[in-house]
């Protein structure tokens, strides 16, 4: 695992609140909600930012497994950094 595995494809930053959208992809909650808002504001159909296909539902599911893997990665990285000091 590396930090890129936990980077939101929209914001390009490490996810803190990962969610799964109806396109099956994982995003940072704030980033995907903002994407939905931007689509609506532009008068466009809400689409997947990665697939460019219409989103069937704007319901977001907490990606608890991804969140726990991020926590695990951060703990491991923190421990590794501590051994270098």
C-alpha positions as protocol buffer text, in pm:
chain_id: "A"
residue {
  index: 1
  type: UNK
  ca { x: 0 y: 0 z: 0 }
}
residue {
  index: 2
  type: UNK
  ca { x: 105 y: 355 z: -62 }
}
residue {
  index: 3
  type: UNK
  ca { x: -52 y: 697 z: -14 }
}
residue {
  index: 4
  type: UNK
  ca { x: -174 y: 708 z: -377 }
}
residue {
  index: 5
  type: UNK
  ca { x: -404 y: 414 z: -304 }
}
residue {
  index: 6
  type: UNK
  ca { x: -607 y: 644 z: -79 }
}
residue {
  index: 7
  type: UNK
  ca { x: -614 y: 955 z: -295 }
}
residue {
  index: 8
  type: UNK
  ca { x: -950 y: 1088 z: -409 }
}
residue {
  index: 9
  type: UNK
  ca { x: -968 y: 1089 z: -790 }
}
residue {
  index: 10
  type: UNK
  ca { x: -1144 y: 1427 z: -782 }
}
residue {
  index: 11
  type: UNK
  ca { x: -954 y: 1628 z: -521 }
}
residue {
  index: 12
  type: UNK
  ca { x: -623 y: 1439 z: -557 }
}
residue {
  index: 13
  type: UNK
  ca { x: -576 y: 1446 z: -178 }
}
residue {
  index: 14
  type: UNK
  ca { x: -582 y: 1166 z: 75 }
}
residue {
  index: 15
  type: UNK
  ca { x: -936 y: 1072 z: 168 }
}
residue {
  index: 16
  type: UNK
  ca { x: -1058 y: 1132 z: 523 }
}
residue {
  index: 17
  type: UNK
  ca { x: -1425 y: 1043 z: 466 }
}
residue {
  index: 18
  type: UNK
  ca { x: -1433 y: 791 z: 179 }
}
residue {
  index: 19
  type: UNK
  ca { x: -1767 y: 700 z: 24 }
}
residue {
  index: 20
  type: UNK
  ca { x: -1880 y: 476 z: -260 }
}
residue {
  index: 21
  type: UNK
  ca { x: -2094 y: 639 z: -529 }
}
residue {
  index: 22
  type: UNK
  ca { x: -2339 y: 453 z: -749 }
}
residue {
  index: 23
  type: UNK
  ca { x: -2069 y: 423 z: -1018 }
}
residue {
  index: 24
  type: UNK
  ca { x: -1890 y: 187 z: -778 }
}
residue {
  index: 25
  type: UNK
  ca { x: -1594 y: 422 z: -734 }
}
residue {
  index: 26
  type: UNK
  ca { x: -1459 y: 558 z: -405 }
}
residue {
  index: 27
  type: UNK
  ca { x: -1437 y: 934 z: -351 }
}
residue {
  index: 28
  type: UNK
  ca { x: -1389 y: 1180 z: -68 }
}
residue {
  index: 29
  type: UNK
  ca { x: -1745 y: 1267 z: 45 }
}
residue {
  index: 30
  type: UNK
  ca { x: -1701 y: 1644 z: 12 }
}
residue {
  index: 31
  type: UNK
  ca { x: -1545 y: 1613 z: -335 }
}
residue {
  index: 32
  type: UNK
  ca { x: -1818 y: 1395 z: -487 }
}
residue {
  index: 33
  type: UNK
  ca { x: -2098 y: 1605 z: -334 }
}
residue {
  index: 34
  type: UNK
  ca { x: -1933 y: 1913 z: -480 }
}
residue {
  index: 35
  type: UNK
  ca { x: -1912 y: 1736 z: -818 }
}
residue {
  index: 36
  type: UNK
  ca { x: -2285 y: 1659 z: -804 }
}
residue {
  index: 37
  type: UNK
  ca { x: -2361 y: 2022 z: -716 }
}
residue {
  index: 38
  type: UNK
  ca { x: -2142 y: 2149 z: -1001 }
}
residue {
  index: 39
  type: UNK
  ca { x: -2321 y: 1926 z: -1253 }
}
residue {
  index: 40
  type: UNK
  ca { x: -2663 y: 2044 z: -1133 }
}
residue {
  index: 41
  type: UNK
  ca { x: -2555 y: 2411 z: -1125 }
}
residue {
  index: 42
  type: UNK
  ca { x: -2438 y: 2382 z: -1486 }
}
residue {
  index: 43
  type: UNK
  ca { x: -2776 y: 2235 z: -1582 }
}
residue {
  index: 44
  type: UNK
  ca { x: -2615 y: 1904 z: -1678 }
}
residue {
  index: 45
  type: UNK
  ca { x: -2712 y: 1551 z: -1593 }
}
residue {
  index: 46
  type: UNK
  ca { x: -2514 y: 1435 z: -1290 }
}
residue {
  index: 47
  type: UNK
  ca { x: -2242 y: 1207 z: -1421 }
}
residue {
  index: 48
  type: UNK
  ca { x: -1960 y: 999 z: -1282 }
}
residue {
  index: 49
  type: UNK
  ca { x: -1642 y: 1207 z: -1279 }
}
residue {
  index: 50
  type: UNK
  ca { x: -1441 y: 901 z: -1379 }
}
residue {
  index: 51
  type: UNK
  ca { x: -1672 y: 723 z: -1622 }
}
residue {
  index: 52
  type: UNK
  ca { x: -1865 y: 1023 z: -1760 }
}
residue {
  index: 53
  type: UNK
  ca { x: -2184 y: 814 z: -1742 }
}
residue {
  index: 54
  type: UNK
  ca { x: -2505 y: 927 z: -1571 }
}
residue {
  index: 55
  type: UNK
  ca { x: -2517 y: 862 z: -1197 }
}
residue {
  index: 56
  type: UNK
  ca { x: -2820 y: 645 z: -1117 }
}
residue {
  index: 57
  type: UNK
  ca { x: -2842 y: 766 z: -759 }
}
residue {
  index: 58
  type: UNK
  ca { x: -2672 y: 1031 z: -549 }
}
residue {
  index: 59
  type: UNK
  ca { x: -2688 y: 810 z: -242 }
}
residue {
  index: 60
  type: UNK
  ca { x: -2339 y: 767 z: -99 }
}
residue {
  index: 61
  type: UNK
  ca { x: -2234 y: 464 z: 100 }
}
residue {
  index: 62
  type: UNK
  ca { x: -1967 y: 490 z: 368 }
}
residue {
  index: 63
  type: UNK
  ca { x: -1658 y: 305 z: 252 }
}
residue {
  index: 64
  type: UNK
  ca { x: -1578 y: 164 z: 595 }
}
residue {
  index: 65
  type: UNK
  ca { x: -1326 y: -90 z: 467 }
}
residue {
  index: 66
  type: UNK
  ca { x: -1135 y: 182 z: 279 }
}
residue {
  index: 67
  type: UNK
  ca { x: -1149 y: 408 z: 586 }
}
residue {
  index: 68
  type: UNK
  ca { x: -1003 y: 133 z: 806 }
}
residue {
  index: 69
  type: UNK
  ca { x: -729 y: 62 z: 548 }
}
residue {
  index: 70
  type: UNK
  ca { x: -641 y: 433 z: 549 }
}
residue {
  index: 71
  type: UNK
  ca { x: -623 y: 430 z: 930 }
}
residue {
  index: 72
  type: UNK
  ca { x: -408 y: 116 z: 915 }
}
residue {
  index: 73
  type: UNK
  ca { x: -177 y: 274 z: 656 }
}
residue {
  index: 74
  type: UNK
  ca { x: -141 y: 595 z: 857 }
}
residue {
  index: 75
  type: UNK
  ca { x: -64 y: 402 z: 1176 }
}
residue {
  index: 76
  type: UNK
  ca { x: 195 y: 192 z: 997 }
}
residue {
  index: 77
  type: UNK
  ca { x: 351 y: 498 z: 833 }
}
residue {
  index: 78
  type: UNK
  ca { x: 359 y: 676 z: 1166 }
}
residue {
  index: 79
  type: UNK
  ca { x: 533 y: 381 z: 1330 }
}
residue {
  index: 80
  type: UNK
  ca { x: 787 y: 363 z: 1048 }
}
residue {
  index: 81
  type: UNK
  ca { x: 861 y: 733 z: 1080 }
}
residue {
  index: 82
  type: UNK
  ca { x: 910 y: 695 z: 1456 }
}
residue {
  index: 83
  type: UNK
  ca { x: 1179 y: 433 z: 1400 }
}
residue {
  index: 84
  type: UNK
  ca { x: 1379 y: 673 z: 1182 }
}
residue {
  index: 85
  type: UNK
  ca { x: 1407 y: 937 z: 1456 }
}
